[in-house]
Amino acid sequence: MNNLENIIKESSDSEFITDVIETSNEYPVIVDFWAPWCGPCKNLTPNLEKIINSYNGKIKLVKINIDENQGVASQLRIQSIPAVFAFFQGKPLDGFMGAQTENQIKEFISNVIKKSGVEVESDLDKILENANTSLEDGQIEEARVYFQEVLDEDNKNINANVGIIKSYIVEKNFDEAFKKLSSIPKEIKKENIFVELNSEIELLNKVSKTRSSGNIQSDLEKNPDSLDLKFELALSQIANEEYEDSIENLLYIFKIDKSWENGKAKDQLIQLFDTLGNKNELVLKARRRLS
């Protein structure tokens, strides 16, 4: 087999060493053990083929009819079909028996790729790359079309869901961003990135209503001890992505009066920390000062 040909191949006991063991020294090889009378096989195999094809030859599929080839199946102690095994570098890497949904198969293939350490790029990866490039270039509608194309194939794709949400954040359409965030599949809702996006949307929606920093600074010159104005300035600075200055002002309020407005400064700091992420250097320094 090479990279462009024989991505999917019917094989046999006699060809197993060549088609699976030797090929797996270069690519992960998925082996589908099936039989013509197997009902679940007729549903599983087309999904396997579609997913394998999306990786453009970087992973192979070998199909073996166990009615005609019982040797390898016997060695692997296969007692029921469908049975699917993944091989890499000449050895079994993972496998499953029984019917699987398309999403379960996608997850299986993804795990095989991770375990093998082989760098692969699927059609969806290319579409995502185009989507992110369009988003960075300000082509919001074009980016959204690409992200949606990925979601039509895999609605649990984290990067595509994130991209769609961010496209509305960029437009400051926070209501639609919230709607998209609320509609993501429950299986991925607890991922940290979506928690951070929720904080970001709430925060940006709040600071979008603030006055300009110049106007607030002018009022502060007249009333320099006003914590309300300090807090308003901090929000305005967040809107302008002046995070370090905003953190300084919020820490100042917290130092002067920890209980001001029922701990409003601390709550705002925590929301900002969630948005920037716990690994952000500004966040790490501020947390130490806050504790």
SERO-4910 file (N, C-alpha, C, O; in steps of 0.05 Angstrom, whole numbers):
BEGIN
 pado doro    nc1    nc2    nc3   cac1   cac2   cac3    cc1    cc2    cc3    oc1    oc2    oc3
  Met    A     17    -24      0      0      0      0     17     25      0     39     25     12
  Asn    A      8     46    -13     22     72    -11      2     93     -2    -22     86      4
  Asn    A     10    117      0     -6    138     12    -31    145     -3    -51    152      9
  Leu    A    -30    142    -29    -53    150    -46    -70    127    -55    -93    131    -62
  Glu    A    -60    102    -55    -74     80    -65    -80     60    -43    -67     60    -22
  Asn    A   -100     43    -47   -107     22    -28   -112     32      0   -104     20     19
  Ile    A   -126     54      2   -134     64     28   -152     44     41   -151     39     66
  Ile    A   -170     32     25   -188     11     34   -184    -13     17   -184    -12     -7
  Lys    A   -180    -36     30   -173    -60     15   -185    -85     27   -185    -88     52
  Glu    A   -195   -103     10   -203   -130     19   -178   -146     22   -160   -146      4
  Ser    A   -176   -161     44   -151   -177     48   -159   -205     57   -182   -213     57
  Ser    A   -138   -220     64   -143   -249     71   -121   -257     91   -103   -242     98
  Asp    A   -124   -282    101   -104   -293    119    -76   -292    107    -57   -286    120
  Ser    A    -75   -300     82    -49   -302     69    -36   -275     63    -11   -273     61
  Glu    A    -52   -254     61    -41   -227     56    -40   -210     81    -32   -186     79
  Phe    A    -47   -221    104    -49   -205    128    -22   -193    136    -21   -170    145
  Ile    A      0   -208    133     26   -197    141     33   -173    124     43   -153    135
  Thr    A     28   -175     98     35   -152     80     16   -129     84     25   -106     87
  Asp    A    -10   -135     84    -30   -113     84    -33   -100    111    -41    -76    112
  Val    A    -28   -114    133    -33   -103    159     -7    -99    175      0    -76    182
  Ile    A      8   -121    180     32   -119    197     53   -101    185     63    -83    198
  Glu    A     60   -106    160     81    -89    147     72    -61    142     87    -42    147
  Thr    A     47    -57    133     37    -30    128     35    -14    153     38     10    153
  Ser    A     29    -28    176     25    -13    201     52     -3    212     52     13    231
  Asn    A     74    -10    200     99      2    207    101     31    198    117     47    208
  Glu    A     84     39    179     84     66    169     58     81    175     59    105    181
  Tyr    A     36     67    174     10     79    179     -6     63    200     -2     38    201
  Pro    A    -24     75    215    -43     59    230    -62     44    211    -70     56    191
  Val    A    -67     19    216    -84      3    199   -108     -7    216   -105    -20    237
  Ile    A   -132     -1    206   -156    -11    219   -165    -36    204   -168    -36    180
  Val    A   -170    -58    219   -178    -83    207   -207    -89    215   -214    -90    239
  Asp    A   -224    -92    195   -253    -97    199   -259   -126    192   -258   -134    169
  Phe    A   -265   -142    213   -272   -170    209   -303   -171    206   -317   -162    224
  Trp    A   -312   -182    184   -340   -181    178   -349   -208    164   -332   -225    160
  Ala    A   -374   -210    158   -385   -233    143   -410   -224    129   -424   -206    138
  Pro    A   -416   -236    106   -439   -227     90   -466   -229    105   -484   -214    100
  Trp    A   -468   -248    124   -493   -252    138   -496   -234    163   -517   -234    176
  Cys    A   -475   -218    169   -475   -201    193   -490   -175    188   -480   -157    174
  Gly    A   -513   -172    201   -529   -148    198   -515   -122    207   -513   -103    193
  Pro    A   -505   -122    232   -491    -98    243   -467    -90    226   -460    -67    225
  Cys    A   -454   -110    213   -431   -104    196   -439    -86    173   -423    -68    165
  Lys    A   -463    -90    163   -472    -74    140   -476    -45    146   -475    -28    129
  Asn    A   -481    -39    172   -483    -11    181   -456      0    188   -451     24    183
  Leu    A   -440    -16    201   -414     -6    212   -394     -1    189   -380     20    189
  Thr    A   -391    -19    170   -370    -17    150   -372      9    133   -351     22    129
  Pro    A   -395     17    124   -396     42    108   -387     67    125   -374     85    114
  Asn    A   -394     67    150   -385     89    167   -355     89    171   -341    109    170
  Leu    A   -344     65    175   -315     62    176   -301     72    151   -282     87    152
  Glu    A   -312     65    128   -300     73    103   -301    103     99   -281    115     91
  Lys    A   -323    115    106   -326    144    103   -306    159    120   -293    178    112
  Ile    A   -303    150    145   -285    164    164   -256    160    156   -240    178    156
  Ile    A   -249    135    148   -222    129    139   -215    146    115   -193    157    113
  Asn    A   -233    148     96   -228    164     72   -223    193     78   -208    207     63
  Ser    A   -234    204     99   -231    232    106   -203    239    114   -195    262    115
  Tyr    A   -186    218    120   -159    223    128   -139    221    105   -114    222    109
  Asn    A   -149    220     81   -133    223     56   -108    204     56    -86    213     48
  Gly    A   -112    179     63    -91    160     60    -71    158     83    -52    142     82
  Lys    A    -75    173    104    -57    173    127    -64    150    147    -48    145    165
  Ile    A    -87    138    143    -95    115    159   -109     95    140   -123    104    122
  Lys    A   -105     69    143   -115     50    124   -137     33    136   -139     30    160
  Leu    A   -153     21    118   -174      3    127   -171    -23    111   -170    -23     87
  Val    A   -169    -45    126   -167    -72    114   -192    -88    123   -198    -89    146
  Lys    A   -207   -100    103   -231   -115    109   -226   -144    105   -215   -152     84
  Ile    A   -233   -161    125   -229   -189    123   -255   -204    128   -267   -202    149
  Asn    A   -263   -220    108   -287   -237    110   -280   -262    126   -265   -278    116
  Ile    A   -291   -264    150   -283   -287    167   -294   -314    158   -284   -335    166
  Asp    A   -315   -313    141   -325   -338    130   -304   -352    112   -302   -376    111
  Glu    A   -288   -335     99   -268   -345     81   -240   -345     93   -222   -357     82
  Asn    A   -237   -330    115   -210   -327    128   -213   -329    158   -219   -309    171
  Gln    A   -210   -352    169   -214   -356    197   -188   -357    214   -189   -357    238
  Gly    A   -165   -357    200   -140   -360    214   -133   -337    233   -129   -341    257
  Val    A   -132   -313    222   -125   -290    238   -147   -284    259   -141   -277    282
  Ala    A   -172   -288    251   -194   -283    270   -192   -302    294   -197   -295    317
  Ser    A   -184   -327    288   -180   -346    310   -156   -338    328   -158   -341    352
  Gln    A   -135   -329    316   -111   -321    332   -118   -297    350   -108   -295    372
  Leu    A   -135   -279    340   -143   -256    356   -167   -262    375   -177   -245    389
  Arg    A   -176   -288    375   -197   -297    392   -223   -282    388   -237   -275    407
  Ile    A   -229   -276    363   -254   -262    357   -277   -282    358   -277   -302    344
  Gln    A   -296   -276    375   -319   -294    380   -345   -283    369   -364   -297    366
  Ser    A   -345   -257    362   -369   -245    350   -361   -222    332   -339   -211    335
  Ile    A   -378   -216    313   -373   -194    294   -398   -176    294   -419   -184    301
  Pro    A   -394   -151    285   -368   -139    275   -347   -137    297   -353   -133    320
  Ala    A   -322   -141    288   -299   -138    306   -279   -121    291   -272   -126    268
  Val    A   -269   -100    304   -250    -81    291   -225    -79    309   -227    -74    333
  Phe    A   -202    -82    296   -177    -80    310   -160    -59    296   -160    -56    272
  Ala    A   -145    -43    312   -126    -24    301    -98    -34    306    -91    -43    328
  Phe    A    -81    -33    285    -53    -42    287    -35    -18    281    -40     -2    264
  Phe    A    -12    -18    296      8      2    290     35    -10    298     38    -21    319
  Gln    A     55     -7    280     81    -18    283     80    -47    289     95    -58    306
  Gly    A     63    -61    275     62    -90    276     46   -102    299     45   -127    301
  Lys    A     34    -85    316     21    -96    339     -7    -84    342    -13    -62    333
  Pro    A    -26   -100    354    -52    -89    360    -51    -65    379    -36    -66    399
  Leu    A    -65    -44    372    -64    -19    388    -90    -15    403    -90     -4    426
  Asp    A   -112    -23    392   -139    -19    404   -159    -35    388   -152    -46    367
  Gly    A   -184    -36    398   -204    -50    383   -231    -49    397   -233    -40    420
  Phe    A   -251    -59    383   -278    -62    395   -293    -84    380   -286    -91    358
  Met    A   -314    -94    393   -332   -113    381   -360   -104    384   -367    -91    404
  Gly    A   -377   -110    364   -405   -102    366   -411    -76    351   -393    -63    341
  Ala    A   -436    -70    349   -445    -46    334   -436    -21    348   -435    -19    373
  Gln    A   -429      0    332   -421     26    342   -434     48    325   -439     44    301
  Thr    A   -440     70    339   -451     93    324   -428    106    308   -405    101    313
  Glu    A   -436    124    290   -415    138    274   -397    155    292   -373    156    288
  Asn    A   -409    168    312   -393    184    331   -374    167    347   -352    175    353
  Gln    A   -383    144    355   -366    125    370   -342    116    353   -320    113    363
  Ile    A   -348    112    328   -326    104    310   -306    127    306   -282    122    306
  Lys    A   -317    151    303   -299    174    300   -281    177    325   -257    182    322
  Glu    A   -293    173    348   -277    175    373   -256    153    374   -233    158    383
  Phe    A   -263    129    366   -244    106    365   -221    113    347   -198    109    354
  Ile    A   -227    122    322   -205    129    303   -188    151    314   -163    150    311
  Ser    A   -200    171    326   -185    193    337   -166    184    359   -143    193    360
  Asn    A   -175    165    376   -158    154    397   -135    138    386   -113    138    396
  Val    A   -141    123    364   -120    107    351    -98    125    341    -74    120    344
  Ile    A   -106    147    328    -87    166    317    -70    178    340    -45    181    337
  Lys    A    -83    185    362    -68    197    384    -48    177    396    -25    183    401
  Lys    A    -57    152    399    -39    131    410    -16    125    392      6    119    401
  Ser    A    -20    126    366      1    120    347     21    143    345     45    138    338
  Gly    A     13    167    351     31    190    349     35    200    321     52    217    316
  Val    A     21    188    301     24    196    273      9    222    268    -13    226    277
  Glu    A     22    240    254     10    266    247     -8    262    223      2    255    201
  Val    A    -33    267    226    -52    264    203    -69    289    201    -72    304    221
  Glu    A    -79    293    178    -97    316    173   -121    306    157   -117    297    134
  Ser    A   -145    308    168   -169    299    154   -180    322    138   -170    345    139
  Asp    A   -200    316    122   -214    337    107   -225    358    125   -225    382    119
  Leu    A   -235    349    149   -247    368    168   -225    386    179   -230    410    184
  Asp    A   -201    375    182   -178    392    192   -173    415    172   -168    437    180
  Lys    A   -174    408    147   -168    428    126   -190    450    126   -185    474    123
  Ile    A   -215    441    129   -237    460    130   -235    478    154   -239    503    153
  Leu    A   -227    467    177   -223    483    201   -200    503    198   -202    526    207
  Glu    A   -179    494    184   -157    513    179   -167    537    162   -159    560    168
  Asn    A   -183    531    142   -194    552    125   -212    571    142   -212    595    138
  Ala    A   -228    558    159   -246    574    176   -231    593    194   -238    616    196
  Asn    A   -211    583    207   -195    600    226   -180    622    211   -178    644    221
  Thr    A   -171    616    187   -157    636    171   -177    658    163   -170    682    165
  Ser    A   -201    650    155   -221    670    148   -229    687    172   -233    712    169
  Leu    A   -231    675    195   -238    689    219   -217    710    226   -223    733    233
  Glu    A   -192    701    224   -169    720    230   -168    743    210   -160    765    217
  Asp    A   -177    738    185   -176    758    165   -201    776    165   -204    794    148
  Gly    A   -219    771    184   -243    787    186   -266    779    167   -286    793    165
  Gln    A   -262    756    153   -283    746    136   -302    729    152   -302    704    150
  Ile    A   -319    742    168   -335    729    188   -355    709    176   -357    686    184
  Glu    A   -371    718    156   -391    701    144   -378    676    130   -389    654    133
  Glu    A   -356    680    117   -342    658    104   -332    638    125   -334    614    121
  Ala    A   -321    649    147   -311    631    168   -334    615    179   -332    591    185
  Arg    A   -357    628    183   -381    614    194   -390    591    177   -398    570    187
  Val    A   -389    595    150   -397    574    132   -378    550    135   -388    527    135
  Tyr    A   -352    555    137   -333    533    140   -338    519    167   -339    494    167
  Phe    A   -341    534    188   -346    521    215   -371    504    214   -372    482    225
  Gln    A   -392    514    201   -417    500    200   -414    474    183   -427    454    189
  Glu    A   -398    475    162   -393    451    146   -381    429    163   -387    406    160
  Val    A   -363    437    181   -351    417    199   -372    406    218   -374    382    223
  Leu    A   -388    424    229   -409    416    249   -430    398    236   -442    381    249
  Asp    A   -435    402    210   -454    385    196   -444    356    195   -460    337    195
  Glu    A   -418    352    195   -405    326    195   -401    315    224   -404    292    229
  Asp    A   -395    334    242   -388    326    269   -397    348    289   -381    367    294
  Asn    A   -421    346    299   -431    368    316   -418    370    343   -422    389    358
  Lys    A   -401    350    350   -386    351    375   -358    361    371   -341    359    389
  Asn    A   -352    371    347   -325    381    342   -320    407    359   -333    427    354
  Ile    A   -302    405    378   -298    428    397   -289    453    382   -299    474    387
  Asn    A   -269    450    364   -258    473    351   -279    488    334   -279    512    332
  Ala    A   -296    472    320   -316    485    303   -337    499    320   -346    521    313
  Asn    A   -345    487    342   -364    500    360   -352    526    372   -366    546    374
  Val    A   -327    524    380   -313    548    390   -312    570    369   -317    593    374
  Gly    A   -305    562    344   -303    581    323   -329    596    316   -329    620    312
  Ile    A   -351    581    316   -377    593    311   -383    614    332   -392    636    326
  Ile    A   -379    607    357   -384    625    380   -367    650    378   -376    672    381
  Lys    A   -341    646    372   -322    669    370   -330    687    347   -325    711    349
  Ser    A   -341    676    326   -348    693    303   -369    713    311   -370    736    301
  Tyr    A   -387    706    329   -407    725    339   -396    744    360   -404    767    362
  Ile    A   -376    734    375   -363    752    395   -349    774    380   -350    797    388
  Val    A   -335    768    358   -321    788    342   -340    809    333   -333    833    332
  Glu    A   -364    801    325   -384    821    316   -398    835    339   -415    852    334
  Lys    A   -391    828    363   -404    839    387   -434    832    388   -450    846    400
  Asn    A   -441    809    376   -468    799    376   -469    779    399   -470    754    395
  Phe    A   -470    789    424   -468    772    447   -492    755    451   -490    733    462
  Asp    A   -516    764    443   -540    748    446   -538    722    430   -545    700    439
  Glu    A   -529    725    405   -526    702    387   -504    684    397   -505    659    395
  Ala    A   -482    696    408   -460    680    419   -470    663    442   -463    639    444
  Phe    A   -487    674    459   -498    659    481   -516    637    471   -516    614    482
  Lys    A   -532    642    450   -550    622    439   -533    598    429   -540    575    434
  Lys    A   -512    604    414   -495    582    404   -482    567    426   -480    542    425
  Leu    A   -473    581    447   -460    568    469   -480    550    484   -473    528    493
  Ser    A   -505    558    486   -526    543    500   -534    518    484   -545    499    495
  Ser    A   -529    518    457   -539    497    440   -518    475    434   -524    456    420
  Ile    A   -494    478    445   -473    458    439   -481    432    453   -494    432    473
  Pro    A   -473    409    441   -480    383    453   -471    380    482   -449    389    489
  Lys    A   -487    367    498   -481    365    526   -455    349    532   -443    353    553
  Glu    A   -448    332    513   -424    316    517   -398    333    519   -378    324    530
  Ile    A   -398    357    507   -374    373    507   -378    399    523   -359    416    524
  Lys    A   -401    403    535   -407    429    548   -389    435    571   -384    458    578
  Lys    A   -378    414    584   -362    418    608   -332    423    602   -316    427    620
  Glu    A   -325    424    576   -298    430    569   -291    458    578   -307    477    576
  Asn    A   -266    461    588   -258    487    599   -261    510    580   -268    532    588
  Ile    A   -257    505    554   -258    527    535   -286    539    534   -288    564    530
  Phe    A   -307    523    539   -334    534    538   -341    549    564   -356    568    563
  Val    A   -329    541    586   -331    556    611   -319    583    607   -330    604    616
  Glu    A   -295    584    595   -281    609    591   -296    627    571   -298    651    575
  Leu    A   -308    615    550   -323    630    531   -348    643    544   -356    665    538
  Asn    A   -361    628    562   -384    638    577   -377    663    593   -391    683    593
  Ser    A   -354    661    607   -344    684    622   -337    708    604   -343    731    610
  Glu    A   -325    701    581   -317    722    562   -341    737    551   -341    762    549
  Ile    A   -362    722    544   -386    734    533   -399    752    553   -407    775    548
  Glu    A   -402    741    578   -415    757    599   -399    783    604   -411    804    608
  Leu    A   -373    780    605   -356    803    611   -357    824    589   -361    848    594
  Leu    A   -354    815    564   -354    834    541   -381    847    538   -383    870    531
  Asn    A   -402    832    544   -429    844    542   -432    866    563   -444    887    558
  Lys    A   -421    862    587   -422    881    608   -405    906    601   -415    929    604
  Val    A   -381    902    592   -363    925    588   -370    940    563   -361    963    559
  Ser    A   -386    928    545   -393    942    520   -411    966    526   -414    984    509
  Lys    A   -423    967    550   -441    988    557   -427   1011    573   -440   1030    581
  Thr    A   -401   1009    576   -387   1029    592   -380   1054    575   -379   1053    551
  Arg    A   -374   1076    590   -366   1101    576   -336   1098    568   -323   1079    575
  Ser    A   -327   1118    553   -299   1118    545   -281   1123    569   -289   1137    588
  Ser    A   -256   1112    567   -237   1116    589   -231   1146    594   -228   1154    617
  Gly    A   -230   1162    573   -224   1190    575   -245   1205    592   -238   1221    609
  Asn    A   -271   1199    587   -292   1212    602   -291   1204    632   -295   1220    650
  Ile    A   -285   1178    636   -284   1169    664   -260   1181    679   -262   1189    702
  Gln    A   -237   1182    665   -213   1194    676   -218   1223    684   -209   1233    705
  Ser    A   -233   1237    667   -239   1265    672   -255   1268    698   -250   1286    714
  Asp    A   -274   1250    702   -291   1251    726   -274   1243    751   -278   1253    772
  Leu    A   -255   1225    747   -238   1216    769   -220   1238    779   -214   1240    802
  Glu    A   -212   1255    760   -195   1278    769   -210   1296    788   -198   1309    805
  Lys    A   -236   1298    784   -252   1314    802   -259   1299    828   -264   1312    848
  Asn    A   -260   1273    826   -268   1257    849   -250   1232    851   -259   1210    847
  Pro    A   -225   1236    858   -205   1214    857   -210   1191    876   -198   1170    873
  Asp    A   -226   1195    897   -231   1174    916   -256   1157    910   -263   1139    926
  Ser    A   -268   1162    888   -293   1148    881   -287   1120    872   -274   1116    851
  Leu    A   -295   1100    887   -291   1072    879   -310   1064    856   -304   1047    840
  Asp    A   -333   1077    855   -351   1073    832   -338   1080    806   -340   1065    786
  Leu    A   -324   1103    805   -311   1111    781   -287   1093    775   -281   1087    752
  Lys    A   -272   1085    796   -250   1066    792   -260   1040    779   -247   1029    762
  Phe    A   -283   1031    789   -294   1006    778   -303   1009    750   -298    992    733
  Glu    A   -316   1032    744   -324   1038    717   -300   1040    698   -301   1030    675
  Leu    A   -278   1052    708   -254   1054    692   -243   1026    686   -234   1021    664
  Ala    A   -243   1008    706   -233    981    702   -249    967    680   -237    952    664
  Leu    A   -275    970    680   -292    958    659   -285    969    632   -283    954    612
  Ser    A   -281    995    630   -274   1008    605   -247    998    595   -243    994    571
  Gln    A   -229    994    613   -202    984    606   -204    955    596   -189    947    578
  Ile    A   -221    939    607   -225    912    597   -236    913    568   -227    898    551
  Ala    A   -255    931    563   -265    934    536   -244    941    516   -245    934    493
  Asn    A   -223    956    526   -201    964    508   -178    944    509   -156    949    498
  Glu    A   -182    921    523   -162    900    526   -137    910    541   -115    901    537
  Glu    A   -141    930    559   -120    940    576   -122    925    603   -128    936    624
  Tyr    A   -116    899    601   -122    881    623   -105    887    648   -115    885    671
  Glu    A    -80    894    644    -62    899    666    -72    923    682    -73    922    707
  Asp    A    -79    944    669    -89    969    682   -116    963    696   -120    972    719
  Ser    A   -133    947    683   -158    940    695   -154    924    721   -167    929    741
  Ile    A   -136    905    720   -131    889    744   -120    906    767   -128    902    790
  Glu    A   -103    925    760    -92    943    780   -114    959    794   -114    962    818
  Asn    A   -133    969    779   -154    985    790   -173    968    807   -183    976    828
  Leu    A   -178    943    798   -196    926    814   -182    917    840   -195    915    861
  Leu    A   -156    912    838   -141    905    862   -140    928    882   -140    925    906
  Tyr    A   -138    952    871   -138    977    888   -164    978    903   -164    984    928
  Ile    A   -187    974    889   -213    975    903   -214    954    925   -224    959    947
  Phe    A   -205    930    918   -206    908    937   -188    914    962   -195    906    984
  Lys    A   -166    927    957   -148    934    979   -161    955    997   -159    954   1022
  Ile    A   -174    975    985   -186    996   1001   -210    986   1016   -214    992   1040
  Asp    A   -227    970   1003   -251    960   1016   -259    933   1004   -272    932    983
  Lys    A   -252    911   1018   -257    884   1007   -287    879   1004   -295    864    986
  Ser    A   -303    891   1021   -332    885   1020   -348    906   1003   -372    905   1004
  Trp    A   -333    923    989   -347    944    973   -367    931    954   -360    913    939
  Glu    A   -391    941    955   -413    930    938   -414    900    939   -417    886    918
  Asn    A   -413    889    964   -415    860    968   -393    845    953   -398    824    941
  Gly    A   -368    856    953   -346    842    941   -346    844    911   -336    825    897
  Lys    A   -356    865    900   -359    868    871   -333    868    856   -330    857    835
  Ala    A   -312    881    868   -286    882    855   -274    854    853   -263    847    832
  Lys    A   -276    839    874   -265    811    873   -280    794    853   -268    779    838
  Asp    A   -306    796    853   -322    781    834   -314    788    805   -313    770    788
  Gln    A   -309    814    800   -302    822    773   -274    812    766   -270    804    743
  Leu    A   -256    812    785   -230    800    781   -231    771    773   -219    762    754
  Ile    A   -247    756    788   -250    727    783   -262    722    755   -253    704    741
  Gln    A   -281    738    747   -293    736    721   -272    741    699   -271    728    678
  Leu    A   -256    762    704   -234    768    685   -214    746    684   -204    739    663
  Phe    A   -207    734    707   -188    712    708   -199    688    691   -184    676    676
  Asp    A   -224    683    694   -236    660    679   -235    665    649   -231    647    634
  Thr    A   -238    691    642   -237    698    613   -209    695    602   -205    685    580
  Leu    A   -189    705    617   -162    705    608   -149    677    610   -130    671    595
  Gly    A   -159    661    628   -148    634    632   -129    633    655   -114    652    660
  Asn    A   -129    611    669   -113    608    693    -82    608    688    -67    612    707
  Lys    A    -74    603    663    -46    602    657    -35    629    649    -10    633    645
  Asn    A    -52    649    646    -43    676    638    -26    688    659    -32    687    683
  Glu    A     -3    700    651     16    711    671      4    733    688      9    734    712
  Leu    A    -13    750    676    -26    771    692    -44    759    713    -46    768    735
  Val    A    -58    737    705    -76    724    724    -60    711    747    -68    714    770
  Leu    A    -38    698    741    -22    685    761    -12    706    782    -12    701    806
  Lys    A     -2    728    772      8    749    790    -14    761    807    -11    766    831
  Ala    A    -37    766    794    -59    779    808    -71    761    829    -78    770    851
  Arg    A    -72    735    823    -83    716    843    -66    716    868    -76    714    891
  Arg    A    -40    717    865    -22    718    888    -27    742    905    -27    741    930
  Arg    A    -32    765    892    -37    790    907    -65    790    920    -70    803    940
  Leu    A    -83    775    907   -111    774    917   -113    756    942   -130    761    959
  Ser    A    -96    736    944    -99    716    966    -87    726    992    -87    712   1012
***
